[in-house]
Amino acid sequence: MTDEAIELDGFLADSVVGVQGKLYVLGAGWNRITAALFPARHDRVGIGLLVRIPAGAERRGRRFELRVVGPGDETLVLGSGPDGPVSSITGEFTAGGPEEQVVPLALNLNGLGFPRPGDYRIEVSVEERLSKTLPFSVQALADRPATHEPGTGTAGYL
């Protein structure tokens, strides 16, 4: 079986926790953050991922990478490490075997900075292939629509 059959689904939330093979989620279903001033910093952006490994896939370590891309396609800095700025989060999980497997992954980005309003996206790659894009917008408080639009949710105000 090839890795092309791996499927990835994901969502944005206020917070996501993984416990005993399940995701516990707070405040899911938004696609917009509103801020009073820029640059802005949001307390927490939760990302829930469900990686589906098909039956018969080789059991081995599989690598994933997450990055946040802003307006103008610039990759945001997520923090700093011993070697300088960090612009992606990487990890590994082991999965595969005779039965289909769903691997839940919970990630939380605390204090994520947004330099300006615009369209942002979280890109997640599994095995070095872009597998999922989670788009959202960051708006100035004055640009916020006066009425709620069906199918959109706001994560909060900064």
C-alpha positions, 0 to 999 in steps of 0.5 A: 500500500502506498502513502498516497492513500493517507487522508488528513482532515483538520479544523481550527478551534480555541483549544484542542487536547488529545487524550487516549486516542481522542480529541477534546475540543473547545470553541471549534468552527471559526474562520475569523479572528478580529483584532483592535490593533496591529500587530496583534497577538491571539492567546491560543489557536487550536488545531485538531488533525485526524490522520487516516492510515489505510488498512495494510499500510506499513507500520512505521514512523510518519513525519508531519509539519505545520506552518502558518502562512500570512498575506503575501505568502510569508511564513509566520514566525511561531517562536524561537529556539536555540538556533533562532526563529522557528517557522514550523512545527514538526513531529512524528507518529507511528502508525500502520498495520492490518486495520485502518487507523485514525491518528488524532493530533492536537496542536495549540499555538499560544500567543500567535502574532499577526502582523496585519489584517488579511487572509491567513492559512495553516498548512499541514504536510504529512510525509513532505506532501501538503495534505491540508490547508485551514484558511482563516482571516484576521480582521481589524475591529472596524472591518468586522461585519455588522451581522453574523454571516451563516457559515462563519464564526469569529474566534474572538477579539484581541 
